[in-house]
Each structure stands twice: as structure tokens, then as C-alpha cells.
Amino acid sequence: MDEQGEVKVKNPWHRPAFIFLAAFIILGIVIMVAISVVQNKPLPQKYKYGIVLDAGSSHTSVFIYEWPAEKENNTGMVQQKHTCNVKGKGISSYDADPDGAGKSLQDCMVEAKQIIPAHRHTETPVYLGATAGMRLLKMKDEAASEKVLTSVEHSLKTYPFSYQGARILSGQEEGAFGWITVNYLSENLNKPTGTLGALDLGGASTQITFIPQQDIESNDNSIDFRLYGNDYHLYTHSFLCYGKDQALKISMSKKLVSSHAAYKTDPIELRDPCFHPGYNTTKTVQSVFNTPCIKAVNFSSGYISHVGLGNWSQCQQSIRKVFNTSRCAYSKCSFNEVFQPSVDGQFGAFSAFFFVMNFLNLTSDSLATTKQKLATYCSTPWGKIVKNHPGTKEKYLSEYCFSGTYILTLLEDGYNFTSENWKDIHFIKKIRDSDAGWTLGYMLNLTNMIPAEAPDTPLMPYGGYVTFMILFTLFILVLLLLAYLYFRQSSRKAQKGII
């Protein structure tokens, strides 16, 4: 009996091997969580850069873009880091002094050297795209346009960046790349939601690009893209000579021919309803007719007395004469016998569309209200306009009545927007701190930064992954704790029963 009373049952939890195993499991779990957190911790962001020069008809702008280096060609969003506006006019104005075109870029390119880290200079691509101003110069004097491009090429090669070329974009390219830009920045390209149409207006041309709901009847107006695994069949057209500056010259030339035939005055008096009452200045005939968009006309006088009348309804009637809507060989046309399907969906209107309408405070009004406000603005005396806007150059200030009326007429009579879908036009300057325009889309296309197929994505985002690992580990620890308490209680009961 004494020997039986001395018998003790060993608690299995007290065995060294079991204790060591439990400690090893817990230590392994802790190490696993620590490695997961450290391994997946976001690293300090490193960026790559790209430079695009927008050589427009009236000025040149230098855009610097940046994107996360480790996410190139995948999920990293390209953003605009800096913009520099080149002093002076566009490079097409240097036809008589080609060397001046290259020199004009110097200040902005030096600025780019300072902004982009030195260790990224040699790998940073530089692209120059020239638009309608250079297209017109090429029509007028191809040799001069080549000299201008050679000048900017030599200039850009002197900087420590990776020069990728300077070329004149076609109107179709300009429209298509503008569409890519606004939809890329709006993150519409890798989502099932609808896309934005793109409306672009410069000094020498205007572009319209969108996905139509009907067949495109003209092959010249069709372009296809495959982006992020989705196919896009776009309608696009660019109207050369229908930017706001060239349209003004066309409109004035028509009035000049009519005025000269009627009055034979010297200088020629141009009574213009698109300029404010009280506006009166002298211009040269050459300043109006120095463009391939207008047939040359010989006048006895070399000067124009430009007098403002401030009559909006007459102004719109004169602008309508700029568009030829008399013939259409297709089921539908915009103007000048160009096929255009019905404008469907939402549109982003940028560049001069935004700048003009924003200045006139007309970016959010209905079509009827826009017309009323424009009529009031155009009839405002020139002296009051100058007094109300002392910081604006008089040349630009004097043209806002024409430009606003031209935009309204282009959208309504040219592109066939109505009072019902006027609200679908969104006048925009930037999207996510990046300018709307063709430059970003151009760079994305040339660098293949938008994959044709949708990029692979991880099962869950970093935050979700870490959260899951921590919760799962805690769950295992709780189970181990509950198991320990259960077996400990069972062992104690077993000991009491044996003793």
C-alpha cells in the first residue's frame, strides 16, 4: 500500500521536449510575422522622370513627369511634377531665324536640370512634339520648318538627358493622345466605367476624340488602341486652321474683303461686332493674311482700322460663316464635309476651351445662360473691360469676346452639342494635378508605360496582407493557449483521480 501511495503521475506538459516544441512554434510564428512586416514594408519612394516639350502655335511649354521607379510599366501612376512656359512665341514663329527656336528653350531646360536629380539625367527621355503651328509652317515653307526642327534638336542634345527626337505630330495623333491623357488621369482605362471624350482647342487647330455609339463611316477618322486589356475604337478628327487664333484671322479676312469691296477706304475700316464698343486700333493687313489658312488678297492699303461694335448676335452670325455646313456625303457631319457621329457621353474640354471659358466665368452654366452672359460681356465698353482687368495684356483681353463666341459656336454648330447635352461638357485644366492635354499621352505611348494587357495584381493589397497575417497568427496563438489550458485542466483532474 505504501508503494502505491508513492506513485506520482507525470504531467505531460512538464516534459522538456514538449515545452521546447511549444516555445519553438511560438518563436517561429513571431519570426514569420516579423519577416512579413519587414519584407513588405513600403520602401522610400524612388522616381523616374520624363520630359515632353509641347511646341504649340502660340507658345512652347516644357512638362516634367515623374513615376515610381519600381512600378514602371505596371501600377505606378505617372504624375506631372513641373511645368515651364518658354518665353516668347511658338517655335513656328522662328521661320526667319531658325537658330532662335533652339535658343528659346534654354531657360526651361536649365530649370529641368535643376529639378530632376542629377543621377537620373542620363536615363530621362526628352521628347518634343510640334503641333498645328508647325504643320502650317510646313505647308507654307517646308525647308523653313526643317531648319526650325534641326535647331531645337541641336539645342536639346546639349543637355544631359536622353534625347528621343523632335517631330511634327499629325492632327489625329494630337487628338488621340489627348484622349489617352484625360482617361489615364481619370483612371478610366482599367475600369469598366465609361470614358471621357476629349475636346482640345489650340491657337491653330481643334480636335475632337471620343468613343461613338455608331459605326465610323470614314477610315480617316478611326483609330484603335488596346490598353490594360481593353480594346478602344475611337473617332477622332483635327481641324487645321480652326484653332481660335486662326479662326479669328479667317473671320476678320472675310469681313475685310466685304468691307473693302463696299467702301474702298484707306486705311480699310473693319467694323467688327466681335470686339467691344470703343475698341479702336490700327493693324497691318499682313497681320491678318500671313497664314496659309487664308488665300492671299491684294489690298491698296497696308493698314486696317479695327473698330469694335460689341454686338454678340452679329458676332455669332459672322463666325458661322467660318464653317461650311452646306454639304455632307455621310449620314452625319460636323462641318467642312467631315463625318462625325453623334456626340455621346461625357467630354473633357481643355486647353483654350478651359482658359477662355474660365476667364469669362462660363464653365458651369447652361447653354442659354452662356449666350446671355456672352452677349452682356461683348456689349461692355472697352474702357470698362480694360479697367476691370488691369493685369491682362490688351491683345488677349480684346479677343475674349470673339474667342468665347467662337467656342460656343464651334461646340453648338460645329460639333453639334445641344442645350440637352451641354452639361456633359466639363471644362477642365488639370486632373490629379496634371494638365489635360496630349503631352502625357504622347510620352506614355512612346515609353509603352500603358500595357496592352492588364497588369497582374497581388491577391490582396499590402495593408490587407499584413492585417491578415497578424490576425491569423493571433488566432493560432489563442488556439494554442486554449489547448494549453484545456490539457492542463485535464491533467490536474487525472492526477486527482489517480491519487
C-alpha positions in Angstrom: 0.0 0.0 0.0 2.9 2.4 0.8 4.5 1.8 -2.6 1.2 2.5 -4.3 0.8 5.8 -2.4 4.2 6.9 -3.5 3.3 6.6 -7.2 3.2 10.0 -9.0 1.8 10.7 -12.4 4.0 12.9 -14.5 2.2 15.9 -16.2 3.0 15.6 -19.9 3.1 19.4 -20.2 6.1 19.4 -17.9 8.2 17.3 -20.3 11.2 19.3 -21.6 10.6 18.1 -25.2 7.0 19.4 -25.2 8.0 22.7 -23.6 10.8 23.2 -26.2 8.4 22.3 -29.1 5.8 24.8 -27.9 8.4 27.6 -27.5 9.8 26.8 -30.9 6.4 27.1 -32.5 5.6 30.4 -30.8 9.1 31.7 -31.7 8.6 30.6 -35.3 5.2 32.4 -35.6 6.7 35.6 -34.1 9.6 35.4 -36.6 7.2 34.7 -39.5 5.1 37.8 -38.7 8.3 40.0 -38.2 9.7 38.9 -41.5 6.4 39.5 -43.3 6.1 43.0 -41.9 9.7 44.0 -42.6 9.7 42.3 -46.0 6.5 44.1 -47.2 7.2 47.4 -45.6 7.0 50.2 -48.2 10.5 51.4 -49.1 11.4 55.0 -49.6 10.0 56.1 -52.9 12.4 56.3 -55.9 11.2 58.1 -59.0 12.0 58.2 -62.7 11.3 61.2 -65.0 10.4 62.1 -68.5 10.3 65.5 -70.3 7.9 66.5 -73.1 8.0 69.8 -74.9 4.7 70.9 -76.3 5.7 73.2 -79.2 2.3 74.8 -79.9 1.4 77.6 -82.4 1.5 80.4 -79.8 4.0 79.2 -77.2 6.1 76.2 -76.0 5.6 74.5 -72.7 8.0 72.0 -71.0 6.4 69.3 -68.9 8.3 67.2 -66.4 6.7 63.9 -65.4 7.6 61.5 -62.6 6.6 58.0 -61.6 7.6 55.4 -59.1 10.7 53.6 -60.4 9.8 50.2 -59.0 6.3 50.3 -60.6 7.2 51.2 -64.1 5.0 49.6 -66.7 2.7 48.3 -64.0 0.6 50.1 -61.4 2.6 53.3 -60.9 0.6 56.4 -61.8 2.6 59.0 -63.9 2.1 62.5 -62.5 3.1 65.9 -63.7 5.9 67.3 -61.5 6.6 70.7 -63.0 5.7 73.0 -66.0 7.8 75.7 -67.5 6.5 78.1 -70.1 9.1 79.1 -72.7 9.4 82.9 -73.1 8.3 84.2 -76.4 6.1 82.8 -79.2 6.0 79.2 -80.6 8.9 77.8 -82.5 7.0 78.2 -85.8 7.4 81.9 -85.4 11.2 81.5 -85.9 10.9 80.6 -89.6 13.1 83.6 -90.4 15.5 82.9 -87.5 15.7 79.2 -87.0 18.6 79.4 -84.5 16.4 81.4 -82.2 14.0 78.5 -81.9 16.6 76.3 -80.2 17.9 79.2 -78.0 14.4 80.0 -76.8 14.3 76.6 -74.9 17.4 77.3 -72.8 15.9 78.7 -69.6 13.3 75.9 -69.2 15.8 73.2 -70.0 18.2 74.5 -67.4 15.3 74.5 -65.0 14.6 70.9 -65.8 18.3 70.1 -65.0 17.8 71.6 -61.5 14.5 69.8 -60.8 15.4 66.3 -61.9 18.0 64.6 -59.7 21.5 64.5 -61.4 21.7 60.7 -61.1 18.6 60.4 -63.2 19.6 62.8 -66.0 21.1 60.3 -68.5 18.1 58.0 -68.3 15.4 60.7 -68.6 13.9 60.8 -72.0 13.2 64.1 -73.8 10.5 64.4 -76.5 9.5 67.4 -78.5 6.2 67.4 -80.3 5.2 70.2 -82.5 1.5 70.8 -83.4 -0.6 72.9 -85.7 1.7 75.9 -85.8 4.5 73.8 -87.3 2.0 71.9 -89.5 1.1 75.3 -91.0 4.7 76.3 -91.4 5.4 73.1 -93.2 2.6 73.8 -95.6 3.9 77.3 -96.2 7.7 76.6 -96.2 8.8 73.0 -95.7 12.5 74.0 -95.8 12.0 76.5 -93.0 10.1 74.0 -90.9 13.0 71.5 -91.2 15.5 74.2 -90.2 13.5 75.0 -87.1 13.3 71.4 -86.1 17.0 71.0 -86.6 17.6 74.0 -84.4 15.6 72.6 -81.5 17.2 69.2 -82.0 20.7 70.6 -81.7 19.7 72.6 -78.6 18.1 69.6 -76.8 21.1 67.4 -77.5 23.3 69.7 -75.5 21.6 68.8 -72.2 22.4 65.6 -70.2 19.1 63.9 -70.9 18.3 61.1 -73.3 17.1 62.9 -76.4 14.4 60.9 -78.2 13.5 63.2 -81.1 11.6 66.2 -82.3 8.8 65.8 -84.7 5.6 67.3 -86.0 2.5 65.5 -84.7 -0.4 64.8 -87.0 -3.8 66.2 -86.0 -5.1 62.6 -85.5 -2.2 61.9 -83.1 -2.8 65.1 -81.2 -6.4 64.2 -80.7 -5.8 60.6 -79.7 -3.0 61.3 -77.2 -5.2 64.0 -75.6 -7.9 61.3 -75.2 -5.4 58.9 -73.6 -4.2 61.6 -71.2 -7.6 62.6 -69.8 -8.7 58.9 -69.4 -5.4 57.8 -68.0 -5.5 60.5 -65.3 -9.2 59.9 -64.6 -8.3 56.1 -64.2 -11.0 55.2 -66.8 -8.8 52.8 -68.8 -8.6 49.9 -66.4 -12.1 50.2 -65.1 -15.5 49.1 -66.6 -16.8 52.7 -66.3 -17.3 54.9 -69.4 -14.5 57.0 -70.9 -14.3 60.8 -71.4 -14.4 62.3 -74.8 -11.6 64.8 -75.4 -12.1 68.3 -76.8 -8.9 70.2 -77.5 -8.6 73.8 -78.7 -5.3 75.5 -79.6 -4.3 78.6 -81.5 -4.2 76.9 -84.9 -6.3 73.7 -84.6 -9.0 72.0 -82.7 -9.5 68.2 -82.0 -12.5 66.1 -81.0 -12.0 62.4 -80.0 -14.5 60.0 -78.4 -15.9 56.5 -78.5 -19.0 56.7 -80.7 -22.2 54.6 -80.3 -22.5 54.2 -84.1 -20.2 53.0 -86.9 -17.4 55.2 -88.1 -18.1 55.8 -91.7 -14.8 57.4 -92.6 -11.5 55.5 -92.2 -9.6 58.7 -91.8 -11.4 59.4 -88.6 -10.8 56.0 -86.9 -8.1 54.9 -84.6 -7.7 51.8 -82.4 -6.0 51.2 -79.1 -5.6 48.2 -76.8 -4.9 49.4 -73.3 -5.0 47.4 -70.0 -6.6 44.5 -71.8 -9.4 46.6 -73.3 -10.0 47.5 -77.0 -10.9 51.1 -77.8 -12.3 52.1 -81.2 -12.1 55.9 -81.3 -13.5 58.6 -83.6 -11.1 61.5 -83.9 -10.6 64.5 -86.2 -8.4 67.5 -86.1 -9.4 70.7 -87.9 -6.3 72.6 -89.0 -6.9 76.4 -89.2 -9.8 76.2 -86.7 -7.9 77.0 -83.6 -9.1 80.2 -82.0 -6.2 82.4 -83.4 -6.5 81.2 -87.0 -10.3 81.3 -86.8 -10.1 84.9 -85.8 -7.9 85.6 -88.9 -10.3 83.8 -91.2 -13.3 85.7 -89.7 -11.5 89.0 -90.0 -10.4 88.3 -93.6 -14.0 87.6 -94.6 -15.1 90.9 -93.1 -12.1 92.7 -94.6 -12.9 91.5 -98.1 -16.5 92.6 -97.7 -15.6 96.0 -96.2 -13.0 96.8 -98.8 -15.4 95.9 -101.6 -18.1 98.1 -100.2 -16.2 101.2 -99.0 -12.7 101.2 -100.7 -11.4 103.1 -97.7 -7.8 103.8 -97.0 -6.9 102.6 -94.4 -9.5 99.9 -94.6 -12.1 100.3 -91.8 -13.1 97.0 -90.2 -16.3 97.4 -88.1 -16.2 94.2 -86.0 -19.1 93.1 -83.9 -16.8 90.6 -82.1 -14.9 93.4 -80.3 -16.1 95.7 -77.6 -17.6 99.1 -78.3 -15.0 101.7 -78.0 -12.2 99.4 -79.2 -10.2 101.1 -81.9 -6.7 100.2 -83.1 -4.7 100.1 -86.2 -3.3 96.8 -87.6 -1.5 95.8 -90.7 -3.2 93.8 -93.4 -0.2 91.4 -93.3 -1.0 90.6 -89.6 -4.3 89.1 -90.8 -3.3 87.4 -94.1 0.1 86.0 -93.1 -1.2 82.4 -92.8 -1.8 79.5 -95.3 -5.3 79.3 -93.8 -6.3 82.3 -95.9 -6.0 82.9 -99.6 -3.8 86.0 -100.3 -5.8 89.1 -101.3 -4.2 92.3 -102.6 -5.3 95.5 -100.9 -4.4 99.0 -101.9 -3.8 99.8 -98.2 -1.5 98.0 -95.9 -3.3 99.1 -92.8 -6.6 98.3 -91.0 -8.6 100.5 -88.7 -10.2 97.9 -86.4 -13.3 99.2 -84.7 -15.3 97.3 -82.2 -19.1 97.2 -82.2 -19.9 94.8 -79.4 -22.9 93.1 -80.9 -22.9 89.4 -79.9 -25.7 88.2 -82.2 -24.0 89.7 -85.2 -20.7 88.3 -84.0 -22.0 84.8 -83.9 -23.6 85.2 -87.4 -20.1 86.2 -88.8 -18.4 83.3 -87.0 -20.9 80.9 -88.5 -19.6 81.9 -92.0 -16.3 80.4 -91.0 -17.8 76.9 -91.0 -19.0 75.2 -94.2 -22.1 73.1 -93.3 -23.8 73.2 -96.7 -22.7 69.7 -97.8 -22.3 66.2 -96.2 -21.6 63.0 -98.0 -22.2 60.9 -94.9 -25.1 60.2 -92.6 -23.9 63.0 -90.3 -21.2 65.7 -90.4 -19.7 68.3 -88.2 -18.6 70.9 -90.8 -16.4 71.2 -93.9 -17.9 67.8 -95.1 -16.2 65.9 -92.3 -18.0 62.8 -90.9 -18.9 62.9 -87.2 -21.2 60.6 -85.3 -23.5 62.0 -82.6 -21.6 63.2 -79.5 -22.5 60.8 -76.7 -21.2 60.6 -73.2 -19.2 62.9 -71.0 -16.5 65.2 -72.5 -13.5 66.9 -71.1 -12.8 70.3 -72.8 -9.3 71.6 -72.2 -6.5 73.9 -73.4 -8.1 77.1 -74.8 -11.6 75.7 -74.2 -10.9 76.0 -70.5 -8.8 79.1 -70.4 -11.3 81.2 -72.3 -14.4 79.9 -70.6 -12.8 80.1 -67.2 -11.8 83.8 -67.8 -15.4 84.5 -68.8 -16.7 82.5 -65.8 -18.8 80.3 -68.1 -17.5 76.8 -67.2 -20.7 75.7 -65.4 -23.6 77.5 -67.0 -26.3 76.2 -69.2 -26.1 76.9 -73.0 -28.9 79.6 -72.7 -27.2 81.3 -69.8 -23.8 81.2 -71.6 -25.3 83.0 -74.5 -26.9 85.7 -72.3 -23.7 86.3 -70.4 -21.6 86.4 -73.6 -24.0 89.0 -75.0 -23.6 91.1 -71.9 -19.9 90.8 -71.9 -19.4 91.6 -75.5 -21.5 94.8 -75.2 -19.4 96.1 -72.3 -17.5 99.2 -73.3 -13.8 98.6 -74.0 -12.7 101.2 -71.4 -14.5 99.3 -68.6 -13.1 96.0 -69.7 -9.5 97.4 -69.5 -10.2 98.9 -66.1 -11.7 95.6 -64.7 -8.6 93.6 -65.9 -5.5 95.7 -65.4 -3.1 92.7 -65.3 -4.2 91.2 -68.6 -2.4 92.0 -71.9 -4.7 94.1 -74.1 -4.2 91.8 -77.1 -5.6 88.8 -75.3 -8.2 90.9 -73.5 -9.6 92.3 -76.7 -10.1 88.8 -78.2 -12.1 87.2 -75.4 -15.5 88.2 -76.8 -14.6 86.6 -80.1 -12.9 83.6 -78.5 -15.9 82.9 -76.2 -18.4 83.2 -79.1 -16.2 81.1 -81.3 -16.1 78.3 -78.7 -19.8 78.4 -78.2 -20.4 78.3 -82.0 -17.8 75.6 -82.6 -19.4 73.3 -79.9 -23.0 74.0 -80.9 -23.0 74.5 -84.7 -19.7 72.7 -85.4 -19.7 69.6 -83.1 -23.5 69.6 -82.7 -23.8 69.8 -78.9 -27.3 70.9 -77.8 -28.9 72.5 -74.7 -29.7 69.0 -73.6 -26.1 67.6 -73.5 -24.3 70.9 -72.9 -24.0 69.8 -69.2 -21.9 66.8 -70.5 -19.1 69.2 -71.4 -16.7 69.6 -68.5 -14.2 72.5 -68.9 -11.0 71.2 -67.2 -7.4 72.4 -66.8 -6.0 69.7 -64.6 -6.8 66.2 -63.5 -5.0 65.0 -60.3 -2.6 67.9 -60.5 -1.6 67.1 -64.1 -2.5 69.3 -67.1 -5.0 67.9 -69.5 -3.5 67.8 -73.0 -1.7 65.5 -75.4 1.8 65.5 -73.9 1.3 62.9 -71.2 -0.5 60.5 -73.6 2.3 61.0 -76.1 5.0 60.1 -73.6 3.0 57.1 -72.2 2.6 55.8 -75.8 6.3 56.2 -76.7 7.6 54.6 -73.5 5.0 51.8 -73.5 4.0 52.6 -70.0 0.4 51.6 -70.6 0.5 47.9 -71.1 -1.8 46.4 -73.8 -2.8 43.7 -71.3 -4.0 44.4 -67.8 -1.1 44.0 -65.3 -1.1 41.2 -62.8 -2.1 42.3 -59.3 -1.4 40.6 -55.9 -4.1 38.6 -54.2 -4.5 41.4 -51.6 -3.0 44.8 -51.1 -0.1 45.3 -48.7 -2.2 46.6 -45.8 -4.7 43.8 -46.1 -1.9 41.2 -46.3 -0.2 42.4 -43.1 -3.5 42.6 -41.3 -4.4 39.0 -42.4 -1.1 37.7 -41.2 -1.3 39.3 -37.8 -4.9 38.2 -37.2 -4.1 34.7 -38.4 -1.1 34.5 -36.1 -3.1 35.8 -33.1 -5.8 33.2 -33.9 -3.2 30.4 -33.8 -1.8 31.7 -30.5 -5.3 31.8 -29.0 -5.9 28.2 -30.1 -2.5 27.2 -28.5 -3.5 29.0 -25.3 -6.9 27.3 -25.2 -5.3 23.9 -25.9 -2.8 24.5 -23.1 -5.5 25.5 -20.6 -7.7 22.5 -21.6 -4.9 19.9 -21.3 -3.6 21.4 -18.1 -7.1 21.2 -16.5 -7.4 17.6 -17.8 -4.0 16.7 -16.4 -5.0 18.0 -13.0 -8.2 16.0 -13.0 -6.3 12.9 -14.0 -3.8 13.4 -11.2 -6.5 13.8 -8.6 -8.3 10.7 -9.8 -5.1 8.5 -9.6 -4.0 9.8 -6.2 
